[in-house]
């Protein structure tokens, strides 16, 4: 019987990840890209004086509070 470490290696000895883990990583990456874009949009609004600091921080908190 193979050990858990041996089972998680490819034939050339590289670390293998499961399809489910790969999908999880892809979904998390997409989430953070979306969040970064939203924070960037808020920063642009703040930088253009469309919103004040308190509103900027509140809305950023709402974005990160949903994780």
C-alpha positions in Angstrom: 0.0 0.0 0.0 1.3 3.5 -0.9 1.7 6.1 1.8 -0.4 9.3 1.5 2.7 11.2 0.3 3.4 8.6 -2.4 -0.2 8.7 -3.6 -0.1 12.5 -4.1 2.9 12.5 -6.4 2.9 12.3 -10.2 5.0 9.7 -12.0 7.9 12.2 -12.3 7.7 13.0 -8.6 5.9 16.3 -8.7 3.2 17.0 -6.2 -0.3 16.2 -7.6 -3.5 18.0 -6.6 -7.0 16.6 -6.9 -9.4 18.0 -9.4 -11.6 19.3 -6.5 -8.7 21.1 -5.0 -7.8 22.7 -8.3 -11.4 23.8 -8.8 -11.4 25.3 -5.3 -8.2 27.3 -6.0 -9.7 28.6 -9.3 -12.9 29.7 -7.6 -11.0 31.4 -4.7 -8.8 33.2 -7.2 -11.9 34.4 -9.1 -13.4 35.6 -5.9 -10.3 37.7 -4.9 -9.9 39.1 -8.4 -13.5 40.3 -8.2 -13.0 41.8 -4.8 -9.8 43.5 -5.9 -11.7 45.1 -8.8 -14.5 46.3 -6.6 -12.0 47.8 -4.1 -10.2 49.4 -7.0 -13.4 50.9 -8.3 -14.1 52.3 -4.8 -10.6 53.7 -4.6 -11.2 55.5 -7.9 -14.4 57.0 -6.5 -12.6 58.1 -3.4 -9.6 59.5 -5.4 -12.1 61.5 -7.5 -13.7 62.9 -4.3 -17.0 61.1 -5.3 -17.1 59.4 -1.8 -15.5 60.3 1.5 -13.1 58.3 3.6 -15.8 56.9 5.9 -17.9 55.7 3.0 -14.9 54.1 1.3 -13.9 52.2 4.4 -17.4 51.1 5.2 -17.9 49.8 1.7 -14.5 48.0 1.6 -15.5 46.4 5.0 -18.7 45.2 3.4 -16.8 43.6 0.6 -14.4 41.8 2.8 -17.0 41.0 5.4 -18.8 38.6 2.9 -15.9 36.1 2.6 
